[in-house]
Amino acid sequence: MSEGAAGTAASAPGKAEISVCVSGDELASLQPHAGIDMFRPSAKQHQALIGIARDPQSCVSVGVDAGVMVAYAALHPPSDVESWGDDRTGRIIELGAVEVAPPYRGQRLAERLLAATFADGRFESTVTFATMYVWHYDLKRTGLNDFAYKRLLERLYRSAGFVPFPTADAEVRSSAANQLMARIGSRADPVVVEEFHRLRTRPRFFG
């Protein structure tokens, strides 16, 4: 995996503090940890998160140690290139990514981020989904195999109220180590829930 040129926190990490749904300006004031590089180099991931945070429908919650972003959870409307982008309600939200820099793993940061993000009820009128793809799993640095990593993610997402759902989406179905999970908010309108089920059961092909 690529590592950006951004600086790192101290070699003996402190306990990160959680901030929920930070603004784009708040996020821009933080330095990204170089280990935040699961999807792209840390500096580029930082810029992508700033863009997400500036969208009023989105939310980026972060773990911060001494001005360094060491973890994040990003939630946003699904993109138009996904089948989920056909949502007709505007109330289906994607948990796009949760990432913790390697030196900070073991602090239950991912669990704390999700718990804090869902604690104030802002997502109770939505259906929030997460697609788990084996090609995004951090197998090399964790030493886990694909199914063990899937179980790790399932435990994490279940802690925030997500449950697994079957889907007709060919990309999710392309590997038994992939999974669709979703959290149906306690105040989600039945129309939103119905739309979620329509989209998850509608075949989508990729190639």
C-alpha positions as CSV (number, residue, x, y, z in Angstrom):
1,M,0.0,0.0,0.0
2,S,1.2,3.5,-0.7
3,E,2.3,5.8,2.0
4,G,2.0,9.6,1.6
5,A,4.6,12.2,2.6
6,A,2.6,13.6,5.5
7,G,4.2,13.4,8.9
8,T,3.4,10.9,11.7
9,A,2.6,11.1,15.3
10,A,5.1,10.2,18.0
11,S,6.4,6.6,18.1
12,A,4.7,6.0,21.4
13,P,1.1,7.0,20.5
14,G,-1.1,8.7,23.1
15,K,-4.8,8.1,23.4
16,A,-6.7,9.7,20.5
17,E,-9.7,11.9,21.1
18,I,-12.8,11.5,19.1
19,S,-14.5,14.4,17.2
20,V,-17.8,13.7,15.4
21,C,-18.8,15.1,12.0
22,V,-16.1,17.7,11.9
23,S,-16.2,20.6,9.4
24,G,-14.0,20.7,6.3
25,D,-12.1,23.6,7.9
26,E,-11.5,21.6,11.1
27,L,-10.3,18.7,9.1
28,A,-8.0,20.8,7.0
29,S,-6.3,22.1,10.2
30,L,-5.2,18.5,11.1
31,Q,-2.2,16.7,9.8
32,P,-2.9,13.2,8.5
33,H,-0.9,10.3,9.9
34,A,1.2,8.7,7.2
35,G,-0.4,5.3,8.1
36,I,-3.7,6.5,6.8
37,D,-3.1,5.0,3.4
38,M,-5.4,2.1,2.9
39,F,-7.1,3.6,-0.2
40,R,-4.6,6.2,-1.4
41,P,-1.5,8.0,0.0
42,S,-2.3,9.8,3.2
43,A,-2.1,13.4,1.9
44,K,-4.6,12.5,-0.9
45,Q,-6.9,10.7,1.5
46,H,-6.9,13.8,3.7
47,Q,-7.9,16.0,0.8
48,A,-10.7,13.5,-0.2
49,L,-12.0,13.5,3.4
50,I,-12.0,17.3,3.5
51,G,-14.2,17.3,0.4
52,I,-16.6,14.8,2.1
53,A,-16.7,16.9,5.3
54,R,-17.8,19.9,3.3
55,D,-20.9,18.1,2.0
56,P,-23.8,18.9,4.3
57,Q,-25.2,15.4,3.8
58,S,-21.9,13.7,4.8
59,C,-20.0,13.2,8.0
60,V,-16.4,12.6,8.8
61,S,-15.6,11.6,12.4
62,V,-12.0,11.6,13.4
63,G,-9.6,10.3,16.0
64,V,-7.0,13.0,16.8
65,D,-3.7,12.9,18.8
66,A,-1.8,16.1,19.2
67,G,-3.2,17.7,16.0
68,V,-2.7,14.5,13.9
69,M,-5.6,12.7,12.4
70,V,-4.9,9.0,13.3
71,A,-8.3,7.5,12.4
72,Y,-11.5,8.4,10.7
73,A,-15.0,7.1,9.7
74,A,-16.5,8.7,6.6
75,L,-20.2,8.6,5.7
76,H,-21.7,10.1,2.6
77,P,-24.4,9.7,0.0
78,P,-23.6,6.9,-2.4
79,S,-22.0,7.9,-5.7
80,D,-23.9,7.9,-9.0
81,V,-21.7,5.1,-10.4
82,E,-23.1,2.7,-7.8
83,S,-26.5,1.1,-7.9
84,W,-27.1,2.7,-4.6
85,G,-26.8,6.1,-6.4
86,D,-30.3,5.4,-7.8
87,D,-31.7,6.0,-4.3
88,R,-35.0,7.9,-4.8
89,T,-35.3,9.0,-1.2
90,G,-32.1,10.8,-0.4
91,R,-32.0,9.0,2.9
92,I,-29.7,6.1,2.1
93,I,-26.1,6.8,3.4
94,E,-23.0,4.8,2.7
95,L,-20.4,4.1,5.4
96,G,-17.6,4.6,2.9
97,A,-14.6,3.8,5.0
98,V,-13.2,3.3,8.5
99,E,-9.5,3.5,8.9
100,V,-7.1,3.5,11.8
101,A,-3.3,4.2,11.5
102,P,-1.4,1.0,12.5
103,P,0.4,2.4,15.6
104,Y,-3.1,3.4,17.0
105,R,-4.7,0.0,16.6
106,G,-5.7,-1.7,19.8
107,Q,-7.4,1.4,21.3
108,R,-10.8,0.3,19.9
109,L,-10.7,3.5,17.9
110,A,-12.9,2.2,15.1
111,E,-15.5,1.0,17.5
112,R,-15.4,4.3,19.4
113,L,-15.7,6.3,16.2
114,L,-18.8,4.5,15.0
115,A,-20.4,4.6,18.5
116,A,-19.9,8.3,18.7
117,T,-21.0,9.0,15.2
118,F,-24.3,7.2,15.7
119,A,-24.9,8.3,19.3
120,D,-26.7,11.7,18.7
121,G,-29.4,10.3,16.4
122,R,-28.5,12.2,13.3
123,F,-28.7,8.9,11.3
124,E,-31.8,7.5,12.9
125,S,-34.0,8.5,9.9
126,T,-31.7,6.9,7.4
127,V,-30.5,3.5,6.2
128,T,-26.7,3.4,6.4
129,F,-25.0,0.6,4.5
130,A,-21.5,-0.7,4.2
131,T,-20.0,-2.8,1.4
132,M,-17.1,-5.0,2.6
133,Y,-14.8,-6.0,-0.3
134,V,-11.9,-8.4,0.1
135,W,-9.6,-6.2,-2.1
136,H,-9.9,-3.4,0.5
137,Y,-8.9,-5.7,3.5
138,D,-5.6,-4.8,5.2
139,L,-4.4,-8.5,5.2
140,K,-0.7,-7.8,4.9
141,R,-0.4,-5.5,8.0
142,T,-2.9,-7.5,10.2
143,G,-1.7,-11.0,9.2
144,L,-5.3,-12.1,8.9
145,N,-6.8,-14.2,6.1
146,D,-9.7,-12.8,4.2
147,F,-12.4,-14.6,6.2
148,A,-10.9,-13.7,9.5
149,Y,-10.8,-10.0,8.4
150,K,-14.4,-10.3,7.3
151,R,-15.4,-11.5,10.8
152,L,-13.4,-8.7,12.3
153,L,-15.4,-6.1,10.3
154,E,-18.7,-7.8,11.0
155,R,-18.0,-7.6,14.7
156,L,-17.1,-3.9,14.4
157,Y,-20.2,-3.0,12.3
158,R,-22.5,-5.1,14.5
159,S,-21.3,-3.0,17.5
160,A,-22.8,0.0,15.8
161,G,-26.1,-1.7,14.9
162,F,-25.3,-3.0,11.4
163,V,-26.5,-6.4,10.4
164,P,-25.7,-8.5,7.3
165,F,-28.1,-8.5,4.3
166,P,-28.0,-10.7,1.2
167,T,-27.8,-8.8,-2.1
168,A,-28.0,-9.4,-5.8
169,D,-25.1,-7.1,-6.4
170,A,-22.6,-9.0,-8.5
171,E,-19.6,-7.2,-7.1
172,V,-20.5,-8.1,-3.5
173,R,-21.3,-11.6,-4.6
174,S,-18.0,-12.1,-6.5
175,S,-16.3,-13.3,-3.3
176,A,-17.6,-15.2,-0.2
177,A,-15.4,-12.9,1.8
178,N,-17.4,-9.8,0.7
179,Q,-20.5,-8.7,2.6
180,L,-23.2,-6.1,2.6
181,M,-24.2,-4.8,6.0
182,A,-26.7,-2.1,6.9
183,R,-28.1,-0.2,9.9
184,I,-31.8,0.7,9.6
185,G,-32.3,3.8,11.7
186,S,-35.0,3.7,14.4
187,R,-36.9,6.5,12.7
188,A,-36.3,5.5,9.1
189,D,-39.5,5.9,7.1
190,P,-40.8,2.7,5.6
191,V,-40.4,4.2,2.1
192,V,-36.6,4.5,2.8
193,V,-36.4,1.0,4.1
194,E,-38.3,-0.3,1.0
195,E,-35.9,1.6,-1.2
196,F,-33.0,0.0,0.5
197,H,-34.4,-3.5,-0.1
198,R,-35.2,-2.6,-3.8
199,L,-31.6,-1.6,-4.4
200,R,-30.0,-4.5,-2.6
201,T,-32.1,-7.0,-4.5
202,R,-31.7,-5.4,-7.9
203,P,-29.0,-7.2,-9.9
204,R,-26.0,-5.1,-10.7
205,F,-23.2,-6.3,-12.9
206,F,-19.7,-5.2,-13.2
207,G,-16.8,-5.9,-15.5
